[in-house]
Amino acid sequence: ASITIIRPHACAINDLCHVVGFGFRVCMCASTAAYRIGGIIEPMNVDVVSLKRTGAEKIIYGWLLLSTLSLVFAGIFAFLVALARTPGVEELLPLGKDHIYVALVGHVVLAVVIWFLAFEGFLWTYTSSVSLERGVASRTLALASLVLAYTGMTFVVISAVFGLGPAELANYVPVLQTPVFYAGLALFTAGI
C-alpha cells in the first residue's frame, strides 16, 4: 500500500511548501512569488506509517466502516421499498402498504444524510491526521463521537425496520415521527 506523492523540485529555504489533499505538495517560490508543483514522482509508504504514528488508525477505519454500513442498510431499505409494493409480501411488513414510505425514509436518510456525513468524518480525520501528519486532538473525544454516531445510526435503522412511526416526507430530510428516530438523528449529529 503506497501513495505516490509529488515533491517540489529545487525548493529553496525560503519557499513555502504546503501539503494539500492526499499528499501532494505545492510550493510557493519566495523569489518569484509563483506557485509550482514539483518535479519528480516517487512512491512512498506514508499511509500505513502515518496512520500508526498519529494513532488515528482505529478512528479513521471506524468512520469508514460507519459510512459503509450506512450504504449497506440503505440498500436493504431500497429492497424493502420494492417489497412493499409486492402483492402478498406487503401484508408481512409492519405497516402493510404504508411501509413503502417508512422504507423510503430509511433509505434516503441512510444513503444521503448519514453516509455523506460519516464519510466526511472519515475525510476530516484522515486529512487532519495523515495528510497533516498530526494525531487526533483527543482520542477519547474522537472515540466518543464515533460511539454517538454509531448509536444514532442504530436508532435510525431500528425505527425504520420496525416502522415505529409514520413517515413525514419532507423536501430535505424526511423523518419518521417517533422519538426513537429523532433521538437517532440527534445522537448522530452530536457524534459528528
C-alpha positions in Angstrom: 0.0 0.0 0.0 1.8 3.1 -1.2 0.8 6.6 -2.1 2.5 8.4 -4.9 3.3 12.0 -3.9 4.8 14.8 -5.9 7.7 16.5 -4.3 8.7 20.1 -5.1 11.9 20.4 -7.1 14.8 22.6 -6.2 13.0 24.2 -3.2 14.9 27.0 -1.6 14.9 27.5 2.1 12.6 30.5 1.8 10.0 28.6 -0.3 6.7 28.0 1.4 5.7 24.3 0.9 2.2 23.1 1.8 0.8 19.6 1.8 -2.6 19.7 0.1 -5.1 16.8 -0.3 -3.8 13.2 -0.4 -0.1 14.0 0.0 0.5 16.5 -2.9 2.9 19.3 -2.1 2.6 22.7 -3.6 5.4 25.2 -3.2 5.4 29.0 -3.5 8.7 30.2 -4.7 9.9 33.1 -2.5 11.9 34.8 -5.2 9.2 34.8 -8.0 6.1 34.6 -5.9 4.7 31.9 -8.2 3.2 28.6 -7.3 4.6 25.4 -8.7 4.0 21.7 -8.3 7.3 19.9 -8.1 9.1 17.6 -10.4 9.8 14.1 -9.5 7.2 11.5 -8.7 8.3 8.9 -6.2 6.4 6.2 -4.4 6.4 6.4 -0.6 4.7 4.2 2.1 3.2 7.0 4.1 -0.3 5.8 4.6 0.5 2.9 7.0 3.4 4.6 8.7 1.5 7.9 9.2 -1.6 6.1 10.5 0.4 4.3 13.1 2.4 7.3 14.0 -0.6 9.6 14.5 -2.6 6.9 16.4 -5.7 7.7 14.4 -5.9 4.3 12.6 -8.9 2.9 14.5 -10.8 6.2 14.4 -10.3 6.5 10.6 -11.4 2.9 10.0 -14.3 3.5 12.3 -15.7 6.4 10.3 -15.1 4.4 7.1 -16.9 1.4 8.4 -19.8 3.6 9.6 -20.2 5.1 6.1 -20.1 1.7 4.5 -22.6 0.2 6.9 -25.0 3.1 6.2 -24.8 2.3 2.5 -25.4 -1.4 3.2 -28.6 -0.6 5.2 -29.6 1.9 2.6 -29.5 -0.9 0.0 -31.6 -3.1 2.3 -34.2 -0.3 2.6 -34.2 0.1 -1.2 -35.1 -3.6 -1.4 -37.8 -3.1 1.2 -39.3 -0.3 -0.9 -39.7 -2.8 -3.8 -41.1 -5.4 -1.4 -43.6 -3.0 0.0 -45.4 -3.0 -3.4 -45.2 -6.7 -4.0 -48.6 -8.5 -3.7 -48.6 -10.9 -0.8 -45.4 -9.6 0.8 -46.8 -6.2 1.7 -49.1 -7.8 4.4 -46.0 -9.3 6.1 -44.4 -5.8 6.7 -45.2 -4.0 10.0 -47.3 -1.2 8.3 -48.6 -3.1 5.3 -48.8 -1.0 2.1 -47.7 2.1 4.0 -44.4 0.6 4.9 -43.1 1.8 1.5 -42.9 5.4 2.9 -41.1 4.2 6.1 -38.6 2.2 4.0 -38.1 5.2 1.7 -37.3 7.5 4.6 -34.8 4.9 6.0 -33.2 4.6 2.5 -32.9 8.4 1.9 -31.6 9.2 5.4 -29.0 6.4 5.4 -28.0 6.9 1.8 -27.8 10.6 1.7 -27.5 12.1 5.2 -25.7 9.6 7.3 -23.5 8.2 4.6 -22.4 11.7 3.5 -21.7 12.9 7.0 -20.0 9.7 8.1 -17.7 9.8 5.0 -17.0 13.5 5.9 -16.0 12.3 9.3 -13.6 9.8 7.6 -12.2 12.6 5.4 -11.8 15.0 8.3 -10.0 12.5 10.4 -7.8 11.3 7.6 -6.7 14.7 6.3 -6.1 16.1 9.8 -4.1 13.2 11.0 -2.4 11.6 7.9 -2.0 14.4 5.4 -1.0 17.0 8.0 0.9 14.3 10.0 -0.7 15.1 13.3 -2.7 13.0 15.7 -6.2 13.5 16.8 -6.6 16.2 19.4 -8.3 14.0 21.9 -8.5 10.2 21.3 -11.2 9.9 24.0 -13.4 12.6 22.4 -12.9 11.0 18.9 -14.0 7.6 20.1 -16.9 9.1 22.0 -18.1 10.8 18.8 -17.8 7.5 16.9 -19.9 5.8 19.6 -22.6 8.5 19.4 -22.7 8.3 15.6 -23.0 4.5 15.6 -25.7 4.7 18.3 -27.6 7.3 16.3 -27.4 5.2 13.1 -28.6 2.2 15.0 -31.7 4.1 16.3 -32.5 5.3 12.8 -32.2 1.7 11.4 -34.3 0.2 14.3 -37.1 2.8 13.9 -37.2 2.3 10.1 -37.1 -1.6 10.2 -39.9 -1.9 12.7 -41.9 1.0 11.4 -42.1 2.7 14.7 -43.9 5.8 13.4 -45.5 7.3 10.3 -43.3 8.9 7.6 -43.1 12.6 7.1 -41.8 13.1 3.6 -40.0 16.5 3.5 -38.0 18.1 0.8 -34.7 18.0 2.7 -34.5 15.3 5.4 -37.6 13.0 5.6 -38.2 11.7 9.1 -40.3 9.1 11.0 -42.5 10.7 13.6 -41.2 8.8 16.5 -38.9 9.7 19.4 -36.5 6.9 18.6 -35.9 8.3 15.1 -35.4 11.8 16.4 -33.1 10.5 19.1 -31.1 8.7 16.5 -30.7 11.8 14.4 -29.8 13.8 17.4 -27.2 11.3 18.6 -25.7 11.0 15.1 -25.5 14.8 14.8 -23.8 15.0 18.3 -21.3 12.4 17.1 -20.4 14.5 14.0 
